[in-house]
Amino acid sequence: MIMPEQPFDIIIVGGGPVGMALALTLREYEFSVLLLEARELPEKVDDPRPLALSYGSRLILQRLDIWKNLTQPAPITTIHISNRGHFGHAVLTPDDAGVPALGYVVNYHDLYHSMGRAVRGSNAVYQTNALVTAIRTDLSLAQVAYQQGSTTRQVRARLLVLADGGKLAEQIDGVRYHTYDYQQTAIVANVKVESPRPGTAFERFTLNGPLALLPSGEGYALVWTMPAAAAEKILKLDDRSFLLHLHEQFGDRMGEFTHVGPRSSFPLILKHASTITGHRAVLIGNAAQALHPVAGQGFNLGLRDAWELASEISRIPSGTPGEPGSTRMLAAYSRRRQSDKRISRLFTDSLVKLFTADLPLVQTCSGMGLAALDSLPPARRLIAHQMIFGTKGWFIG
């Protein structure tokens, strides 16, 4: 049975944190919003995945009234960057960016559930277990068909926002993805060490890929990247052997690794859309791009997408014909996001390729670059601001 529904101003497909952030940002305006999420929203999920939030993302979540509900976010007050087997390191601190903390580590599902509860209490129509099967857009309208149980529903809106991970975007005319396979896998787990350094995050580059340790609770959230074949072997090791291999790659800065929790993994690619807009449609978050996790830029970039799209929508005078979703509005948003997206993509991709190049001269120059970064305050400020606020360096008051 097909059930048509009333039209909306805005339909958001993808109820992850980026899609929910957009819905929450729009609640202070008079637009009707439908948020569609393919999954159910379970009450409790034991998921160890860490999420590194920049200080800029904290400011957005504070404005959305979400931050106060998160369970003990772990502040990052120092970032120590090094290259295994080579001299030179760099240390970033909040003084480099004029902020109280460089970032925070939260549990993904803690954030997900906090935002889900807020959306349920907002004026947005929030549909879970809603699997979108088809989209169609033209100059006047966007149309969406989705399955919910045994019922097929059809809805339309003046603006369609895809925040779903990119599975539907190629149904929009002109959207294609550029993809690069790093042929790497990221292993994620929570670990404990003999001599922790509270507030210090580590980014350790190796020829196999970067290794990040992020302060989380009494230990650290580990994001360890390596070639896919190596990751398959590492994942099969018992806990003691796993920790010994980790210690070999990381070094003695915090003594022995003493504990590892459940491990998970995911493949790494660089993906970005050829265009982020189409007729009555726009791509944000993972629908627009997927980055390597080095420097923790992906989610923060997606959150800025949502915030700036809401800001562009808010500029629309009440009752303006054809808004939101007009060609003019979408072109303005695309221009607004172009440099931040391009430079964030170049920043993460260059770090990975530079520090994994198995060329002695390149590795020597990389070490010299870290040493130079550590001794040049203007360079540290530039890097810190890029990591925290993106290209614009905007600040949410």
N, C-alpha and C positions, 0 to 999 in steps of 0.2 A: 504494500500500500504506500502511495506517495502522498505526503502531506505538505502542502505549501504553507509557508508562514509569512508573517508580516515583514515588510522590508525594514532594514536597519541602515543607519548611517555608515557604520563600520563593522566589518566582520574580521575577526582575528582568528586565523587557523594556526593552532599550536599553542597549547596551554602550559608550556614550560615557563621558567622564570622570566625570560625575555618577553614572551607574549603576555604573561600576567602583569609584568611591569608596565607595558603599554596600556592595558586595560585599567590599571590602578591610576596611572597618570591622567587618563582621560576622564576619570570620574568627577572631576570638578567642573567639567564642561557639559553642555546640554546636548550631547550626541548620544544616540542609541547605539549600544555596543553589544555584539554577540561574540563570545569567546568559545571556540570549539577545541576540545582536547580529546585525542583518541583513546587515552587511558582512563581507567577509573582513578580516583584519588584515594589511595589506601590510607587508613588512619595511622599505621605504623609501618615503617620499613627500616630494617637494619642494613644500612648502606654506608660503607666507610669512605665513599668518594670525597676527597677534599675539593674545595672550591676556593681559589685565591681571588679575593676581592681587593681592588685598588681602593685607596682612600676616596677617590672620586666616586666609585660605586657606592661606598658607604654613604656619601652625601645624598646620592639619589635615593637609596633605601631609607634614609632618615626622612626625606621629604615625602616618601610614600607611607610613612609610619610603620615600616616593617622592621627596621633595625632593632628597636627596643625589644622585639619578641624573639630574637635569635638567641640561642643558648651559648653563652660564653664565647663569642668570636675571639680567636687568638690573634693579638696584634703582631704585626711584623715591624720591628723598630730598627732592624739592620738587615741588609742583604749582602751576603758575602759571595763574590763571584770569583771562580778560579778555573784553571785549565789543567787537567791531570797530566803530570809528567813535564810541565813547563813552568818557567818562572812567571811571575807577575800575577797580581790579583787586584781586585777593586772592592771597595766597601761603600755602600750607599746607606745613608741615614736620613731620618726625617728632616734634618737641618738642610739637606740638599734641595728639598722642595718646599720648605716652610710649612710643613704639616705635622700633626702630632704623631702620625704613624704612616708608614709607606703603604700598608695594606693590612688585610686580615684574612684568616683562614676560617672558613665555616664548613659545616657538613652540608652537602648538596640537598639532601632530603629535609634537613631542618629548614633551610631557606624555602624549598619547594612547598612544604606544608604551611609555613607561616604566610607565604604569599597566597596560597590556595584559600586559607581561611579568610584573608582580607578580601579576596575577589568575591567569595560567597556572600560577604557582607556589604558588597558595593552594589551600585545600580546596574552593573553589567549583567547580561544574561549569560550564565556560565553553564555550558553543556559538556559533561564528561562522557566517556564511552561513545564519543561521536566521531566516527571514522569518515573522513571526507573522501568521496569517491570520484568527484569530477568538479572542475571549475571552468568557468567561461567568462571572459571579459570582453567588453567593447567600449566605445567612447562614452556610452551613457550609463552602463551598469556593470556590476560584477555579480555573477550567479554561482552558487555553491550547492552541490548535492552531497548529503552525508547520510550515513547509515547509523541508526541508533536502535540496537536490538533488532527487531523484525520490521522496523519502520524506516522508510526512506523519506528524508525531508529535503525540501528545496527552499533556499533562502536567497535573497538578493540584497545588495547594498551599493552605496555610492563609492565605497572604498573597501578593497580587500587587502588585508595585510597577511602575508605568509611568514610565519615564525616557526615553521614545522620541521626544519632540518633539510629542506630542499627537495622533498620527494614529489611535490606538486608543481613546482615552479616552471618546469619545462612545458606545462600546458598553457603557459602564457606566451604569446607571440613575441619572438625576439630574445627570449631568455635561454641561454646556454651556459654550461658550466665549464670553466677551465680547471683541470684537475692535475695535480702532481702527486704521485705516490712516493712518499719518503722511504717506503719499504722498511719501515720501523714499526715497533710496537711499544706502547707505554704500559708499564706495569705499575699498578697503584696499590698501595697498602699503607697501614699505619705501623710505625716502628717505634721502638724505644732504644735509648742509648745510655751508655754508662755515665757520661758527663754532659747533660743537655745544656744548651745556651738559650735561656728564655728570650723570646722575641727575635731570635736570629734565624733568617731563612738562608739556605745555601743553594746556589746554582753552580753545579760542578760540571764542566764540559769534559767529555771524553771523546775519543775517536769513534766510539760506538754510538754516541748520542749524549745529550744532556741528562743530568741526574739532579733532581730538585728535592730538597728536604724543607718542608714548611712547618713551622711550629704549630702544634695542635694538641691541646690538652696537656697530658703529662709526657707526651712524646712528639713525634713528627709524622706528618703526612708525606709519604714518599711518592714521587712520580719519576720513574726510572725508564728512560727510553733506550732502545737498542734494536739491532736488526731483528726481523721477525723470527728467523731460525734460532737465534741465540735466546730470545725471549721464551720460545717454546720449551727449551731445555731448562732455563732458569725457573720457570713456573713449576716444573716437575720436581725440583729439589725439595728435600725436607727443610724444615725451618732453620736448623743450624747451618746447613750448607748454603742456604740462601743468604743468611746474614754474613757468612764469611765472604761470599762473593761480593756482597754489597760493601763490606768494609774494605775489601781490596780496591774497589773502584773509588770509594769516597775518601779513604785515608783516616788518619788518627785524630782529627780535630775534636771529636767528641768521645774518644775512647771506643770501646767495643759496642757493637750493636747487640742488644740483649733480648729483644722480642720482636716478632712480626705477627700481625694479625692476618685475617683472610686477604688473599691476593686476587686481583682481577686485572684484566688487560683490555686494550682496544687498539686497533690499527691507526696509523697516523697518515693523514693526507693534507695537502693544501688544496682548497677548493674555493673558487669565488665565481659569482655570477657575472656574465658578460654585461648585464645591465641590471640595476636593482629596481627598475620601475617598468611598468607596462600600462596598457589601458586600464584605468581604475584599479591598479594593483601595485603593491610595493613589497619588497623583500627586506626583512630585518633578521638580525641574529644569525643562526646557523643556516637559514634559508638563503642568506646573502653571502656568507663566507664561513669556512672552517679553517682554523689556523693550527699550526703546531703548538703544543702546550708550553714551549719554552717561554719564559718571562710572564706566563699567565695572562696573556692578552685577550684570548678569544671571548670569554664571557663578558669581560668588561667592555669590549668593543660592541658586543651585542646589546648590552644595557644602554650604552650611549646611543645606539641606533634607536631604541625605543624612546628614550628621553627626547632626542632631537626630533623624531617624527611627531611626538605629541606636541612639542613646542611649535612645529610648523603648522600643525592642525589648529592650535590655539590662536594663531594669527588670523584665522578666517573670521571675518565679520559675521555676526549672527544673521541667518537668512540669506546668505550669498548663494545665488543659483549655481547648481552644479558642484558645490563643495560639500564635504571634502572629497578628494580624489580627482580633482580636475588636472588637466595636463600642466597647467601653470603651477599648482601646488606641488605636484610630484617632481617637476623639473627643479623647483627651488630646493626641495629636500635632497635630491640627488646631488646637486651642486654643493650643498651644505655638508654632505657626508663624504665627498669624494676624497679629499686629502687625508682625512683620518683613517679611512679604510685602506687606502693605497700605502700609506707610510707604515701602518701597523702590520700589514701583510709583508712589506719589504723588510721591516725590522726583524720579525720573527724568522722569516725564511733565510735571511742573510746570516743570522746568528747560527742557525743549524748548519748551513752549508759551509760557513767559514771554519767553525770549530771541529767539524768532522772531516775536513779535507786532510787526507793522509799524505801531506806534503811538508817536509821539514821547514822550508822557508815560510810557508803560510802559518804553521804553528808557532814559529818564532815571532813572526809579526803579530800574531794574535796575542801572545804573551806581552809583547811590548805595548800593544793597544790597551790591555788591561792595566798595565803599570801607568801608562799615560792618563787613562781615565781616573785612576785613583789619585793622581797628583794634580789634576786640573779641575778645580771647583766648577767652572762654567760648563765643562763637559758632563760632570756628574749631575748638575742641575738640569741640563738638557735631557739626559737619559731618564732621570727620575720623573720629570714632568711628562715625558712621553709615556712612561709606564703607568703613571697615576691618572693623568687627565686626557691622554691622547694628543693629537696634533694641535688642537686649538688651545689646549691648556685652560679650558673654561673651568669655572668654579661655581658650584651650586651654592647659593647663599641661603 
